[in-house]
Amino acid sequence: MSAASALVLFHAVARSLLLLRYSPVGLLGAGLVAFWVIIALFAPLITPYDPLANDYAALADPGPSAAHWLGTDNLGRDLLSRLVWGARSLLAIVPLAVAIAYLVGCLMGLAAGYLGGWVDALLMRVSDIILAFPVIILYMIVLAHFGPSAINVVLAVAFTAAPQIARIVRGLTLDLRNRDYVAAARLRGERPLYIMVAEILPNTRGPLIVDSCLRLGYSTIAIGVLGFLGLGLPPSDPNWGGMVKDSYALISVYPHMALIPCAAITSLVVGFNLLADAIRELGQND
């Protein structure tokens, strides 16, 4: 991506965020996301305990107490500490996975939409093959082969999301490649790569910003599901999906063990979705 196109995209994102002050829905969504971002950034200062430390005395009654405000899990680990550190790991993985998916998906979609011909046919058939599989099956295949780790979770989520983004970008490119400013770039003798990245990509920013917010929410759910299935981060690492999995045996007696991480996942996903709705509405009224 050229410096000019990157600057245009950054300006579009910044402008969208500034416009949120006119949308109560957008402010609510931004507030929910900002809350968890702040929690994640200051996790070392907020957590009262080591998220991996076991308090065996609390195993007799893992409910909320003066020592453990949200209670403990089935191994005596402080739920508040694990919740906070779980936010830190999640908010490091999700944006990275979505960014990689967008990098690959945009390149695929631009090439398919602008170049057409055999390039379009090849890239779209590869996308069709990937999209033909249920998403959770693809996650399981990738992580079962490479093992649970943060990097592998990022790659699994990016691998499944890139073809979806490619189809969106391809559709936008098919429309934009016939615009006058693209024809003018061709007449100037610009190379196809320059035209795709500097002329077409910045003009897809509206739909892509909305989609990126939604995709952040989808990825949050996906990583939560992977954690619940034991295919996400290593079991010892705090993650919200893993917290729900750990509570499974005691959920009928101590439902707070599952409800707390579920509520955290829900609030973050709702925040991303509200941001997407607000940006879409502001874009239509602009």
Residue, then its C-alpha position, 0 to 999 in steps of 0.5 A: m500500500s502506498a503512503a498516499s493510500a494509507l493516509v487516505l484510509f487513516h483519514a477515513v477511519a479518523r473521520s468516521l470516529l469523529l463523526l460518532r459524537y453525533s450518534p448515541v448508538g455509536l458512542l455507546g459502542a465506542g464506550l463498550v470497546a474503549f472500556w475493554v481496551i483500557i482494561a486490557l492496557f492496564a491489566p497488570l495494574i488492575t488485577p489483584y492476583d496472578p491469573l495462574a495462581n491457585d487459592y486452594a482455600a477458595l475451592a470450598d466456596p468459589g463464589p464471590s467474596a471479599a478476597h475474590w470479588l467475582g469468585t474463583d474457578n474450578l481450580g481456585r484461580d481468581l476470576l477477576s484476574r483471569l477476566v482482565w488478562g483474558a481481555r488483554s490476550l483477546l484484544a491483541i489477537v482479534p485486531l491482528a487476525v482481522a488486519i492480516a485477513y484484510l491484507v490478504g483479502c484486499l490483495m486477492g479482491l483487487a487482483a480478481g476484480y481489476l485484472g479479471g480473466w484467469v486471475d479472477a477465475l483462479l482466486m475466486r475458485v480458491s475462495d469458493i473452496i475455502l468458503a465451502f467448508p464450515v468455518i468451525i471445521l476449518y478452525m479445527i483443521v488448522l489448530a489440530h494440525f499446528g497446535p493451540s497458540a496465539i499465532n496459530v489462532v491468528l492464522a486460523v481466523a485470518f485464513t477463514a476470513a480472507p476469502q470473505i473479504a476478497r469477495i467484498v473487495r472484488g465486487l467493489t473493484l468491479d464497479l470502481r475500475n470503470r470510473d473516470y479517475v481509473a481511466a485517467a490513471r491508465l492514460r498516464g501510464e500507471r501500473p496496474l498495482y498502483i491503480m489498484v492500491a492508490e486509486i481503487l482501494p481508498n475508494t472502497r473505504g466506506p464499506l470496508i470500515v463497516d465490515s471491519c467493525l463487524r468482522l472484529g465482532y465475528s472474530t471475537i466470537a470465533i476465538g471464544v468458541l475456539g477457547f471453549l473447544g480447547l483449540g484456542l490458546p494453551p489451557s493455562d493462558p486466561n481466555w474468555g472461552g476457556m473460562v466458560k469451558d472450565s466452568y462446565a462441570l460446576i455451572s449448575v451450582y456456580p453459574h457465575m463462572a460461565l455468565i461472567p466471561c459470556a457477558a464480557i464476550t457479549s459486551l465486546v461484540v455488541g460494542f463492535n456491532l453498534l460501531a458498525d451500525a453507527i458508521r453505516e448510518l453516518g455514511q448514508n447521511d453524509 
